[in-house]
Amino acid sequence: MSLVKRHPIITFFVLALALSWWPWILYAFGLYPAPIASFGPFLAALVVLAITQGKSGIGGLLRRMVRWRVGLRWYAVALLLPVGIALAATALNVLLGARAPSAADLGGWTGLFSTFAVVLLIPGIGGTWEEPGWRGFALPSLQAGRSALVASLILGAVWALWHLPLLAIGQMGGWDIVIIMAWTLVLTWVYNGTGGSVLIVMLFHAMFNTVSGSFISPLAFSGADSVRQSWLLAAVWCAVAVAVVVVAGPKHLSRKHRKQEQEGATESGVATPPGVVKPTPA
């Protein structure tokens, strides 16, 4: 217990891997449908918060998961930005020689709504339920004493490592690592800009997986066109991430709010007052 309290973020990362990778061996023997349990980071956050902060810490995380009063523009960002980036990558792919998707290729668009609902609401399907762990717990802890940019790069590296089982079985490629690193910066901007709303980043994650992972790339392209689509998607995400850093600034990755920091963590060696998160406005 004392070790967890002294090193909560390291404990979280270790638990997030352990609680997520346990199906890997079962998957190898055909006993489990996936090599990774996507809700592992959420469970890890609950365990660490229970030990370090008790009910108040868990309650704070749950409240951030339903924080919906953030302004309509952030809902637009969460729901439309992933769509816009996917469409931009698709248009670039066609301009570079890929066969333009036909109406038949995209005929499954009506299933997007049900897919989005399933990915958002059911833990273990898609990556949406990773967010209470990565953004709800790890990011505020990492931002205490670090710039939002540095904290995001650390989190992005661990998040990329977390996907190792999917890389090992060929469900992900090198472009996905690039996307993860760029995407982490964008999600930090969203999280800090909304004053710490896990709900909005969950909506963002669900929409990305629905549009890019379940619709445009697999339905519209194949072969070399599909590979190029993936790299173009990574390139567009990188461009957006660079724009976010330049416009919002590397210190807070937000123009109106300071970086969200976990209270009780130390910044420059000084402990902050007990509580959950301090979303101090700039």
Backbone bond lengths (Angstrom), bond angles and torsions (degrees), N, CA, C in turn:
res aa  C-N    CA-C-N  psi(-1)  N-CA   C-N-CA  omega(-1)  CA-C   N-CA-C  phi
1 M - - - 1.465 - - 1.526 110.81 -
2 S 1.336 116.88 -44.70 1.463 119.52 -179.08 1.518 110.86 -64.85
3 L 1.342 116.84 -35.55 1.457 120.47 178.42 1.527 110.91 -64.10
4 V 1.317 116.59 -42.09 1.470 121.29 178.48 1.524 109.94 -63.03
5 K 1.334 116.77 -42.18 1.459 120.30 -178.74 1.521 112.22 -67.93
6 R 1.337 116.96 -30.68 1.470 119.82 178.70 1.523 111.51 -78.93
7 H 1.317 117.16 -30.57 1.473 121.19 -175.94 1.529 110.60 -132.66
8 P 1.335 117.68 63.58 1.470 119.41 -175.07 1.520 114.06 -64.95
9 I 1.345 118.14 -38.49 1.459 119.10 -175.35 1.526 110.73 -72.83
10 I 1.351 117.43 -38.25 1.461 119.83 176.43 1.518 110.24 -65.34
11 T 1.332 116.00 -41.42 1.462 120.06 176.96 1.518 110.78 -60.46
12 F 1.318 116.54 -42.06 1.459 119.95 179.02 1.521 111.37 -60.24
13 F 1.335 116.81 -46.87 1.463 119.77 -178.07 1.533 111.15 -61.38
14 V 1.334 116.53 -43.36 1.474 119.78 179.57 1.523 110.41 -63.47
15 L 1.332 116.69 -45.82 1.462 120.37 179.55 1.526 111.52 -65.44
16 A 1.332 117.00 -38.09 1.462 120.06 -179.94 1.523 110.74 -60.39
17 L 1.325 117.00 -40.42 1.460 120.43 177.37 1.531 110.87 -68.88
18 A 1.335 115.97 -46.66 1.463 119.67 -176.90 1.526 112.16 -63.90
19 L 1.340 116.59 -43.21 1.462 120.59 -177.38 1.524 112.55 -77.98
20 S 1.325 116.72 -9.31 1.464 120.50 178.26 1.525 112.74 -103.47
21 W 1.335 117.21 -31.25 1.464 120.57 -173.81 1.527 114.08 -90.64
22 W 1.322 118.52 -5.46 1.460 118.87 -175.96 1.533 114.22 -58.15
23 P 1.349 120.88 -28.64 1.472 117.90 179.41 1.530 114.29 -76.47
24 W 1.337 117.61 -6.08 1.468 120.82 -173.04 1.534 111.29 -55.51
25 I 1.339 116.90 -49.65 1.470 120.92 -179.21 1.524 110.66 -66.16
26 L 1.332 116.58 -41.98 1.465 119.84 178.75 1.527 110.97 -61.54
27 Y 1.341 115.81 -38.74 1.469 120.20 178.65 1.528 110.63 -63.43
28 A 1.326 115.94 -39.41 1.463 120.18 -178.57 1.527 111.99 -61.53
29 F 1.337 116.39 -28.92 1.465 120.76 179.26 1.526 112.39 -98.64
30 G 1.331 116.30 10.54 1.448 120.19 178.26 1.516 114.85 72.70
31 L 1.336 116.21 23.29 1.458 120.52 -176.25 1.523 112.80 -102.41
32 Y 1.332 117.46 -2.64 1.460 121.13 -178.70 1.529 107.64 -148.38
33 P 1.328 118.42 142.48 1.469 119.72 -171.98 1.524 115.89 -73.98
34 A 1.330 118.17 -14.61 1.468 120.97 -177.09 1.523 109.32 -143.68
35 P 1.336 117.40 152.51 1.464 120.10 -179.42 1.520 113.98 -85.62
36 I 1.316 116.97 3.27 1.461 120.18 -175.05 1.526 109.35 -147.53
37 A 1.321 116.60 141.73 1.469 122.03 176.23 1.521 107.30 -101.87
38 S 1.319 116.48 108.56 1.468 120.11 -169.37 1.521 113.73 -69.31
39 F 1.330 118.22 -17.01 1.465 118.95 -179.71 1.529 111.82 -88.80
40 G 1.344 117.69 6.36 1.464 120.77 -179.84 1.517 114.16 -56.73
41 P 1.350 119.31 -44.51 1.467 119.37 179.20 1.526 113.04 -61.60
42 F 1.329 117.34 -34.26 1.467 120.57 177.43 1.523 110.10 -65.17
43 L 1.330 116.89 -45.68 1.463 120.25 178.51 1.529 110.73 -62.96
44 A 1.338 116.58 -40.13 1.464 119.94 179.04 1.523 111.03 -61.99
45 A 1.332 116.84 -40.94 1.462 120.36 178.89 1.521 111.13 -63.47
46 L 1.329 116.43 -41.76 1.469 119.69 179.43 1.527 111.14 -62.53
47 V 1.335 117.30 -40.96 1.466 120.95 -179.58 1.526 110.64 -64.43
48 V 1.337 116.33 -48.27 1.467 119.95 -177.60 1.526 110.97 -65.92
49 L 1.324 116.75 -41.51 1.462 119.54 178.40 1.518 111.65 -65.18
50 A 1.318 117.57 -38.29 1.464 120.65 178.98 1.531 110.76 -61.75
51 I 1.332 116.88 -38.02 1.457 120.92 -178.36 1.525 111.78 -77.79
52 T 1.334 116.55 -40.38 1.468 119.61 -172.50 1.521 113.98 -90.43
53 Q 1.337 117.54 -31.95 1.466 119.79 -175.43 1.520 114.07 -128.54
54 G 1.308 117.72 -10.14 1.458 120.20 178.66 1.523 112.71 71.25
55 K 1.311 115.81 -150.88 1.464 121.74 -175.68 1.526 112.40 -61.40
56 S 1.325 117.16 -34.86 1.467 119.43 -178.37 1.523 111.27 -64.04
57 G 1.335 116.93 -39.01 1.454 120.65 179.05 1.514 112.14 -67.55
58 I 1.322 116.76 -44.88 1.463 120.84 178.14 1.521 110.35 -64.23
59 G 1.326 115.66 -42.13 1.465 119.67 178.91 1.515 112.12 -62.07
60 G 1.342 116.38 -38.76 1.455 119.85 178.17 1.516 112.22 -62.78
61 L 1.333 116.79 -42.07 1.463 120.44 178.22 1.524 110.90 -64.56
62 L 1.318 116.98 -44.03 1.466 120.31 -179.68 1.521 111.34 -63.79
63 R 1.331 116.54 -36.60 1.471 119.37 177.63 1.522 111.26 -66.02
64 R 1.339 117.14 -38.52 1.461 119.54 177.90 1.522 111.62 -67.25
65 M 1.321 116.35 -25.29 1.461 120.32 178.65 1.524 112.45 -73.46
66 V 1.313 117.76 -16.18 1.470 120.67 177.82 1.528 111.20 -120.29
67 R 1.321 117.43 18.63 1.466 121.26 179.38 1.527 108.42 -76.16
68 W 1.324 115.74 101.41 1.466 120.13 -172.82 1.527 113.32 -108.71
69 R 1.314 118.93 -13.09 1.464 121.39 -179.93 1.531 109.86 -83.14
70 V 1.307 115.98 81.01 1.458 120.54 -174.95 1.529 112.72 -127.92
71 G 1.300 118.46 -1.68 1.462 120.87 -177.36 1.521 110.84 96.61
72 L 1.311 116.36 141.70 1.461 121.23 -176.47 1.520 112.79 -63.22
73 R 1.331 117.64 -29.61 1.466 119.16 -176.39 1.518 111.42 -63.19
74 W 1.341 117.51 -31.06 1.458 118.88 179.41 1.521 111.73 -74.80
75 Y 1.324 116.86 -30.02 1.467 118.90 172.22 1.525 109.61 -66.37
76 A 1.333 116.25 -38.91 1.463 120.04 177.84 1.528 110.39 -63.56
77 V 1.333 116.88 -41.91 1.464 120.54 178.01 1.524 110.57 -61.12
78 A 1.334 116.01 -47.23 1.463 120.56 -176.02 1.520 112.40 -64.80
79 L 1.322 117.09 -36.87 1.460 120.50 -173.49 1.524 113.56 -95.26
80 L 1.335 117.38 -26.87 1.460 119.55 -173.58 1.529 113.99 -105.10
81 L 1.339 117.71 -31.40 1.465 118.80 -178.52 1.530 112.09 -61.26
82 P 1.341 120.40 -45.98 1.474 118.65 177.27 1.524 112.58 -59.91
83 V 1.335 116.90 -35.54 1.460 120.61 178.53 1.527 110.04 -67.22
84 G 1.339 116.39 -46.18 1.452 120.53 -179.04 1.517 112.34 -61.67
85 I 1.346 117.39 -40.80 1.461 120.71 179.98 1.523 110.64 -67.52
86 A 1.331 117.34 -40.71 1.464 120.64 178.11 1.526 110.78 -63.37
87 L 1.321 117.01 -40.87 1.463 120.35 179.36 1.521 111.15 -68.64
88 A 1.332 117.58 -37.26 1.467 120.76 178.23 1.523 110.48 -63.71
89 A 1.347 116.67 -44.08 1.463 119.95 177.69 1.518 111.10 -63.27
90 T 1.335 116.92 -38.69 1.462 121.12 178.68 1.521 111.45 -64.27
91 A 1.333 117.11 -44.03 1.463 121.09 178.83 1.526 110.84 -62.65
92 L 1.328 117.86 -42.30 1.462 121.11 177.58 1.521 111.18 -62.76
93 N 1.327 116.23 -39.53 1.461 120.66 179.63 1.524 111.08 -62.15
94 V 1.319 116.35 -42.71 1.468 120.52 179.14 1.533 110.09 -65.77
95 L 1.334 116.43 -41.45 1.466 119.95 178.76 1.530 111.91 -62.87
96 L 1.335 116.47 -28.42 1.458 120.74 -179.55 1.530 112.84 -88.98
97 G 1.333 115.99 5.61 1.455 118.22 172.78 1.506 117.03 117.46
98 A 1.317 118.67 -4.59 1.458 119.89 178.79 1.523 110.53 -69.41
99 R 1.328 115.60 150.13 1.460 119.27 176.52 1.518 109.67 -66.53
100 A 1.314 116.52 129.50 1.461 120.59 -179.47 1.522 109.81 -64.45
101 P 1.335 118.15 134.87 1.471 120.45 178.39 1.518 110.98 -59.83
102 S 1.313 115.93 137.29 1.464 120.97 177.43 1.510 109.77 -92.27
103 A 1.323 115.76 171.13 1.465 120.53 177.52 1.520 110.47 -60.26
104 A 1.337 115.52 -35.25 1.465 118.62 179.42 1.526 111.37 -67.20
105 D 1.357 116.45 -37.88 1.461 120.20 178.72 1.526 111.59 -60.53
106 L 1.318 115.26 -38.62 1.463 120.43 -175.35 1.521 112.45 -102.10
107 G 1.315 115.34 18.74 1.463 118.86 -176.71 1.514 114.11 -67.66
108 G 1.332 116.84 -14.02 1.462 119.13 -179.43 1.512 114.12 -88.96
109 W 1.347 117.03 15.90 1.467 118.96 -175.73 1.521 112.30 -62.32
110 T 1.350 117.58 -26.48 1.469 119.26 179.94 1.527 111.62 -65.50
111 G 1.329 116.50 -22.18 1.461 119.31 178.09 1.511 113.96 -79.77
112 L 1.345 116.48 -4.54 1.458 119.43 179.55 1.516 112.25 -60.79
113 F 1.310 116.49 -39.27 1.468 120.06 -175.15 1.530 111.44 -65.80
114 S 1.318 116.40 -44.76 1.462 119.66 178.97 1.527 110.51 -68.61
115 T 1.346 116.62 -38.24 1.466 119.66 178.01 1.516 110.68 -62.88
116 F 1.324 117.06 -44.24 1.460 121.26 178.53 1.532 110.60 -59.33
117 A 1.320 117.48 -44.27 1.463 121.14 -178.95 1.527 111.21 -63.45
118 V 1.323 116.82 -41.83 1.459 120.76 -179.41 1.530 110.64 -65.99
119 V 1.332 116.08 -46.89 1.464 120.74 -178.99 1.526 110.90 -62.71
120 L 1.325 116.85 -38.01 1.467 120.94 -177.76 1.522 112.69 -73.37
121 L 1.311 117.07 -40.66 1.462 120.65 -166.86 1.524 115.07 -97.34
122 I 1.324 118.62 -23.33 1.460 120.22 -173.85 1.526 110.20 -105.33
123 P 1.336 118.30 112.58 1.467 120.34 177.10 1.526 110.60 -60.47
124 G 1.333 115.69 140.67 1.452 120.27 177.85 1.511 113.48 96.37
125 I 1.332 118.19 -14.02 1.465 121.87 177.10 1.524 107.36 -110.76
126 G 1.327 116.22 117.10 1.458 118.80 -173.81 1.520 110.09 76.23
127 G 1.317 116.70 -173.30 1.449 119.77 -174.95 1.512 115.50 -109.26
128 T 1.330 116.72 9.59 1.464 119.52 -173.77 1.521 113.12 -58.02
129 W 1.327 116.61 -39.00 1.459 119.87 -174.92 1.532 113.09 -82.28
130 E 1.326 116.12 6.72 1.464 118.89 166.85 1.524 110.68 -72.38
131 E 1.331 116.14 -30.93 1.457 121.47 -167.76 1.527 115.81 -60.05
132 P 1.346 120.56 -37.93 1.472 117.85 177.05 1.528 112.27 -58.32
133 G 1.339 116.76 -28.19 1.455 119.62 177.12 1.514 112.62 -82.42
134 W 1.336 117.64 -53.74 1.461 120.93 -175.72 1.524 111.96 -66.49
135 R 1.330 116.59 -56.59 1.460 119.90 -176.68 1.525 111.91 -87.86
136 G 1.333 117.99 -37.71 1.462 120.06 -175.60 1.514 113.98 -70.92
137 F 1.356 116.42 -32.69 1.463 119.58 -178.30 1.518 113.00 -116.14
138 A 1.346 117.34 -55.06 1.464 119.95 -171.26 1.527 112.97 -66.55
139 L 1.324 117.69 -45.07 1.464 119.88 -175.90 1.527 112.98 -60.71
140 P 1.355 119.89 -49.29 1.474 118.47 178.24 1.525 112.64 -60.43
141 S 1.330 116.83 -34.34 1.465 119.62 178.62 1.520 111.04 -67.68
142 L 1.329 116.93 -42.99 1.459 121.11 -179.02 1.526 111.97 -69.43
143 Q 1.326 117.58 -29.47 1.464 120.45 -177.13 1.524 112.94 -76.97
144 A 1.322 117.79 -12.79 1.463 120.72 175.73 1.519 108.86 -72.55
145 G 1.332 116.57 110.85 1.452 120.73 179.56 1.512 114.29 87.92
146 R 1.348 118.15 0.29 1.468 122.09 178.09 1.522 109.00 -131.83
147 S 1.315 115.53 158.09 1.459 118.79 172.60 1.514 109.00 -70.27
148 A 1.327 115.72 157.90 1.461 119.62 178.43 1.523 110.76 -61.57
149 L 1.321 117.38 -33.57 1.463 120.94 179.67 1.522 111.30 -65.39
150 V 1.332 117.16 -49.86 1.468 120.69 -179.62 1.531 110.21 -63.36
151 A 1.331 116.79 -44.22 1.464 120.39 178.79 1.528 110.81 -58.59
152 S 1.323 116.70 -40.08 1.461 120.85 -179.31 1.524 111.58 -67.52
153 L 1.327 117.08 -39.54 1.461 119.97 179.80 1.530 110.73 -66.12
154 I 1.334 117.26 -38.85 1.469 120.37 176.15 1.520 109.90 -63.04
155 L 1.331 116.17 -48.43 1.455 120.46 -179.21 1.523 110.81 -63.35
156 G 1.332 116.84 -40.14 1.455 120.04 179.37 1.515 112.34 -61.64
157 A 1.348 117.46 -39.15 1.462 121.07 179.04 1.528 110.86 -64.30
158 V 1.337 116.46 -43.72 1.468 119.62 178.71 1.523 110.64 -67.36
159 W 1.315 116.10 -39.77 1.469 121.09 179.06 1.525 110.84 -62.52
160 A 1.333 116.50 -39.81 1.466 120.38 176.77 1.530 110.63 -63.96
161 L 1.346 116.71 -44.30 1.464 120.68 176.96 1.516 111.28 -59.84
162 W 1.313 117.12 -38.22 1.468 122.49 -179.14 1.528 111.17 -57.71
163 H 1.339 117.25 -28.75 1.467 121.72 -179.11 1.522 113.34 -83.64
164 L 1.333 118.18 6.33 1.456 121.97 -175.83 1.534 113.70 -51.74
165 P 1.339 120.34 -44.52 1.472 118.53 178.94 1.526 113.41 -57.74
166 L 1.324 117.38 -37.00 1.465 120.22 179.11 1.526 111.07 -70.79
167 L 1.333 117.05 -34.59 1.466 120.35 175.08 1.526 110.51 -66.86
168 A 1.333 115.80 -39.41 1.462 120.52 -176.35 1.517 112.44 -64.53
169 I 1.324 117.77 -32.94 1.466 119.83 -178.26 1.524 112.45 -97.41
170 G 1.332 116.87 4.71 1.452 120.68 175.05 1.508 116.18 83.83
171 Q 1.332 118.42 12.87 1.459 120.90 177.54 1.528 112.46 -82.04
172 M 1.323 116.52 -12.35 1.457 121.94 177.19 1.516 108.64 -132.56
173 G 1.340 116.15 156.08 1.453 121.69 177.91 1.507 111.61 -123.75
174 G 1.330 116.47 -178.01 1.453 120.69 -179.12 1.512 113.15 -59.72
175 W 1.337 116.58 -31.90 1.462 119.66 179.01 1.525 111.67 -62.11
176 D 1.333 116.19 -30.40 1.466 119.31 -179.60 1.521 111.56 -66.60
177 I 1.341 117.60 -34.70 1.465 120.76 177.21 1.524 109.70 -64.83
178 V 1.329 116.97 -41.41 1.454 120.85 177.44 1.523 110.61 -62.39
179 I 1.334 116.00 -44.32 1.463 120.51 178.58 1.519 110.91 -60.71
180 I 1.324 116.72 -43.44 1.467 120.73 -178.41 1.526 110.62 -60.15
181 M 1.331 117.68 -44.99 1.463 120.46 -178.86 1.527 110.82 -65.02
182 A 1.339 117.01 -43.93 1.466 119.65 179.04 1.518 110.92 -68.51
183 W 1.312 115.35 -41.92 1.458 121.17 -177.45 1.523 111.77 -63.79
184 T 1.331 116.53 -34.00 1.464 120.35 178.69 1.514 110.83 -60.06
185 L 1.325 117.71 -41.12 1.463 120.62 178.19 1.518 111.38 -64.28
186 V 1.335 116.91 -41.21 1.463 120.40 179.76 1.529 110.60 -66.20
187 L 1.328 117.01 -41.38 1.464 119.98 179.92 1.521 111.87 -67.53
188 T 1.340 117.67 -32.89 1.465 119.76 174.78 1.519 109.98 -64.05
189 W 1.315 116.30 -42.34 1.472 121.15 176.45 1.521 110.44 -58.34
190 V 1.317 117.53 -44.19 1.467 121.44 179.47 1.527 110.32 -66.00
191 Y 1.318 116.98 -45.67 1.468 120.93 -177.53 1.524 111.25 -64.21
192 N 1.320 117.10 -48.63 1.460 119.47 179.80 1.524 111.60 -67.85
193 G 1.324 116.72 -38.01 1.459 120.65 -178.96 1.508 114.19 -67.50
194 T 1.329 116.68 -25.44 1.468 120.50 178.36 1.522 112.07 -94.12
195 G 1.321 117.01 7.58 1.461 119.13 -178.93 1.507 113.10 71.49
196 G 1.341 116.93 24.61 1.460 120.64 175.28 1.514 114.45 93.84
197 S 1.331 117.98 39.08 1.468 120.57 178.31 1.517 110.53 -89.75
198 V 1.325 116.75 108.81 1.465 121.44 174.46 1.527 109.85 -68.89
199 L 1.327 116.41 -32.06 1.463 120.68 -179.82 1.525 111.09 -56.90
200 I 1.321 117.84 -44.73 1.462 120.71 -176.57 1.522 110.93 -67.45
201 V 1.337 117.91 -40.19 1.463 118.12 178.84 1.526 110.66 -70.80
202 M 1.327 118.36 -28.20 1.461 120.56 173.55 1.528 110.78 -66.40
203 L 1.327 117.15 -41.65 1.462 120.60 175.89 1.528 110.32 -62.22
204 F 1.331 116.40 -42.11 1.460 122.10 179.38 1.536 110.07 -60.29
205 H 1.318 116.34 -48.38 1.465 121.84 -177.88 1.528 110.31 -63.28
206 A 1.319 116.44 -43.23 1.466 120.33 -179.72 1.522 111.39 -63.15
207 M 1.322 117.25 -41.17 1.457 119.91 -179.65 1.529 110.90 -68.51
208 F 1.321 117.48 -40.44 1.465 119.77 177.74 1.531 110.74 -59.59
209 N 1.329 116.60 -49.33 1.464 119.86 -178.88 1.525 111.47 -63.29
210 T 1.318 116.80 -35.97 1.461 120.34 -178.57 1.524 111.49 -68.50
211 V 1.336 116.03 -47.36 1.470 120.15 -174.04 1.525 111.92 -79.37
212 S 1.326 116.91 -52.59 1.469 119.82 -175.10 1.521 112.19 -82.00
213 G 1.320 116.48 -40.50 1.458 118.98 -175.46 1.507 115.06 -84.25
214 S 1.325 117.66 -30.92 1.464 120.33 -172.87 1.518 114.18 -114.08
215 F 1.342 118.05 -2.25 1.460 117.50 -173.40 1.527 112.63 -131.03
216 I 1.333 117.87 -78.76 1.463 120.39 -168.98 1.526 112.73 -63.17
217 S 1.331 117.91 -54.84 1.461 119.77 -174.84 1.525 112.85 -61.88
218 P 1.346 119.37 -50.92 1.459 118.12 -177.03 1.528 114.38 -75.09
219 L 1.315 118.31 -27.08 1.456 120.28 -175.31 1.523 113.34 -90.77
220 A 1.325 117.04 -33.18 1.455 119.92 -171.06 1.523 114.15 -94.58
221 F 1.337 118.94 -25.68 1.451 120.83 -173.57 1.513 111.17 -131.65
222 S 1.332 115.05 158.20 1.457 121.17 176.26 1.516 108.74 -147.27
223 G 1.340 116.42 163.70 1.450 121.07 176.95 1.513 113.14 60.28
224 A 1.339 114.97 -136.76 1.468 120.85 -177.80 1.522 111.60 -63.33
225 D 1.345 116.96 -32.60 1.466 119.93 178.36 1.519 111.04 -63.41
226 S 1.327 116.51 -37.18 1.457 120.41 179.85 1.532 111.30 -68.39
227 V 1.332 116.08 -41.10 1.466 120.06 178.22 1.527 110.32 -63.63
228 R 1.341 116.14 -45.00 1.468 119.81 178.63 1.525 110.72 -62.61
229 Q 1.320 117.07 -37.76 1.465 120.56 177.59 1.520 110.72 -59.76
230 S 1.323 116.34 -41.48 1.469 120.20 -179.28 1.519 111.35 -65.04
231 W 1.328 117.62 -43.26 1.459 120.28 179.45 1.524 111.63 -69.60
232 L 1.328 116.60 -36.01 1.467 119.14 176.45 1.523 110.95 -65.99
233 L 1.324 116.08 -38.19 1.463 119.89 176.46 1.526 110.14 -61.22
234 A 1.342 116.05 -42.08 1.467 120.25 177.75 1.527 110.58 -63.15
235 A 1.336 117.20 -40.65 1.459 120.79 -178.77 1.525 111.62 -65.19
236 V 1.328 116.61 -41.79 1.467 119.49 179.74 1.524 110.56 -66.90
237 W 1.337 117.20 -40.22 1.459 119.71 177.22 1.533 110.66 -62.28
238 C 1.322 117.28 -39.36 1.468 120.45 177.73 1.528 110.77 -62.70
239 A 1.334 116.45 -41.17 1.460 119.95 178.54 1.520 111.05 -62.29
240 V 1.314 116.55 -42.04 1.467 120.88 178.43 1.528 110.18 -65.29
241 A 1.333 117.46 -41.94 1.465 121.03 -179.98 1.524 111.10 -62.31
242 V 1.336 117.19 -42.77 1.466 120.79 177.90 1.530 110.31 -62.13
243 A 1.335 116.24 -42.38 1.462 120.15 178.76 1.526 111.00 -61.97
244 V 1.325 117.06 -39.61 1.465 121.42 179.03 1.523 110.59 -62.24
245 V 1.334 116.73 -45.96 1.467 120.36 -179.02 1.524 110.46 -63.39
246 V 1.328 117.04 -42.57 1.465 120.89 -178.13 1.525 111.52 -66.96
247 V 1.328 116.65 -45.52 1.459 120.97 -175.07 1.531 111.85 -77.80
248 A 1.333 117.32 -45.29 1.465 120.92 -175.49 1.517 112.97 -85.10
249 G 1.334 117.44 -20.83 1.455 120.77 -180.00 1.515 112.09 90.78
250 P 1.342 117.61 139.66 1.469 120.42 -175.46 1.527 114.64 -71.09
251 K 1.327 117.99 -23.33 1.466 119.18 -175.38 1.524 111.97 -69.18
252 H 1.318 117.18 -46.11 1.465 120.41 -176.30 1.529 113.31 -117.16
253 L 1.331 117.83 -15.43 1.473 122.07 -173.32 1.529 109.86 48.40
254 S 1.291 114.97 40.81 1.461 122.23 177.38 1.527 107.19 -163.10
255 R 1.309 116.26 137.14 1.468 119.81 -179.67 1.528 112.47 -87.49
256 K 1.338 117.39 -21.94 1.461 120.27 -174.90 1.520 113.81 -113.63
257 H 1.323 117.62 -18.17 1.461 120.78 -177.86 1.517 110.17 -125.35
258 R 1.322 114.94 151.11 1.455 119.29 169.98 1.528 108.35 -75.80
259 K 1.325 115.61 161.63 1.462 120.36 177.58 1.525 109.81 -58.27
260 Q 1.313 116.53 142.20 1.450 122.09 177.61 1.526 109.20 -74.61
261 E 1.321 117.14 124.85 1.460 121.07 -177.12 1.517 110.83 -123.36
262 Q 1.315 115.82 141.41 1.452 121.30 177.48 1.514 108.99 -73.97
263 E 1.298 117.22 120.25 1.462 119.77 178.10 1.522 109.51 -73.67
264 G 1.318 114.28 145.51 1.452 119.84 -174.28 1.521 110.61 97.89
265 A 1.371 116.69 -20.02 1.456 119.84 171.56 1.511 108.14 -77.05
266 T 1.317 117.64 169.29 1.453 120.27 -178.07 1.507 110.52 -106.87
267 E 1.297 115.72 141.77 1.459 122.29 175.31 1.513 106.98 -129.04
268 S 1.339 115.74 117.63 1.464 122.05 -175.58 1.526 110.98 57.85
269 G 1.350 115.41 31.25 1.450 120.11 175.36 1.511 114.75 83.13
270 V 1.344 119.09 1.73 1.461 121.62 -178.66 1.518 109.10 -110.23
271 A 1.306 117.64 123.89 1.462 121.09 -179.06 1.513 110.04 -74.65
272 T 1.324 115.61 138.53 1.458 119.88 175.87 1.506 110.07 -83.50
273 P 1.324 119.06 163.03 1.451 120.63 -179.46 1.517 111.36 -61.52
274 P 1.345 118.84 153.43 1.451 121.04 -179.07 1.513 110.92 -64.42
275 G 1.324 114.97 146.03 1.465 120.75 179.84 1.499 109.74 161.28
276 V 1.300 117.29 -153.05 1.457 120.10 -176.57 1.515 110.94 -110.55
277 V 1.337 118.59 -74.11 1.457 122.16 -178.14 1.506 109.05 -140.16
278 K 1.333 117.31 143.90 1.453 119.73 178.55 1.528 109.86 -110.25
279 P 1.321 118.68 99.17 1.462 121.30 179.77 1.525 111.86 -89.29
280 T 1.339 116.53 58.72 1.458 120.59 -173.31 1.534 110.35 -64.69
281 P 1.335 118.52 125.33 1.460 119.99 177.30 1.511 111.70 -69.33
282 A 1.334 115.67 149.72 1.457 119.90 178.64 1.508 110.48 -73.42
